[in-house]
Amino acid sequence: MASLKEQIEQLTQEINAFAPASPADLEAYRMRFLSAKGLVKTLAQEIKNVPAEERKEAGMMLNGFKQLAEGRFAEFEHIAAAAAEAALPRTDVSMPGTPIPAGTRHPLRVVENEIVSIFEKIGFSVATGPEIEDDWHNFTSLNMPENHTARDMQDTFYVARNPDWVLRTHTSSVQARIMESTQVPVRVICPGRVYRNETISARAHCFFHQCEGLYIDKDVSFADLKQTLYYFVTEMFGPDTKVRFRPSYFPFTEPSAEMDISCTVCGGSGCGLCKHSGWVEILGCGMVHPNMLRNFGIDPEVYTGFAFGMGVERITQIKYQVNDLRLYSQNDVRFLRQFQKL
Ligand code: DAH
C-alpha cells in the first residue's frame, strides 16, 4: 500500500488537474475530498500509522493538502457562481421603457384653467362655493324672491331631504357667498359645476360648468365691465375678436347685457356655429343690482360693481368646435385625448 506521503502527492496532482464541467462535478469533488468521509478526513486519521519521526512532516503535508482541497473548492464555487450570474438574462438598458399610459386633462378643465389664469393676470382671485346650495344664496339674495318669474328660467333640482336646498343652478350663488363673507373691494372669479333639470341632448345637459366674475369697488362702471370682458375675449380667442353687447335681463344686475363675440370659425361671414349671423353669444353680465348689494350690507351709494357669468362648455365649444355637450361626460378617451397637448 502506498505511503501517506505518496497518496497525498498523487491526490494533489489529481486536485491540480481537476476542472469541474458542471455543478455535479463540483459536488462529486466535494464528496470525494471534503465531506465527513472524504479524503481530507480519512487521510488525517492515518497519521497515527506513520512512524513517529515522520509524523511532523506528514502532519504538515496533510495540512497543505487540506488547504489545497478547500481552497480549490472555494475557487471553483466562486467561478461557478459568477458563471451562473453571467447566464442570467441581462437588462438591456438601451431598450425603450414600457409605456405607462398617462391621463390627460379634461377639455373643460383645460378651458376653465385658461379662463381663470386670464382673470388672475388682472388681479382676480379664485373663489368656490358648495354645489348643494340653499334658496337664499341661489335665489332670494340674488334679487329673485319666491314666486319671482325669473326662477322659471332655471329648472331647479331640489334636494328631497330639505325643501330649502337645491343643486345650485348657477355660480352666481358664489357671488352671494363672497358678498356675505368678504369685505369690499372684492375681485373674484368663481368656476364650478351647476345643475339644471334639462333633458340631455347635444345642446342641453343636466349638469354643466360656469365661471362667474364679480368686481365691487368704489367707482366701478359699465365701461370697466366692457373693457374687462374685451380683454378676456382677446386673450381667449385672439386679438382680432370683436365684441358686442345686447341689452338683456337678469334679476341680480341692472343694467344687464349679453355679450356676443364675432364668430371664431367663419370670422363673421356666416357658418353653422354662429347660425349665419356672424356672432356667437358667450356670456351674461351687468352692474350688480343695488338690492343685491343691500342684501349683504354693502351701501350702493358708495360701492358699485359688475358681474358676469359664462358657460365653460360654451367657451370650449366655440374654441374647439365641440358640437355635442354629451361628449364631455361620456369619457370616451378618443375624444378626451385630443386635448392632450393643451
Ligand atoms: N347666472 C346667469 C345664468 O346662469 C349668468 C349670469 C348673468 C351671471 C349675468 C352673472 C350676470 O353674474 O351678471 O344664466
Residues whose N, C-alpha, C, O or C-beta is under 5 A from the ligand:
A	BS01	DAH	T169 H170 S172 G213 F250 T253 G284 C285 G286 A307 F308 G309
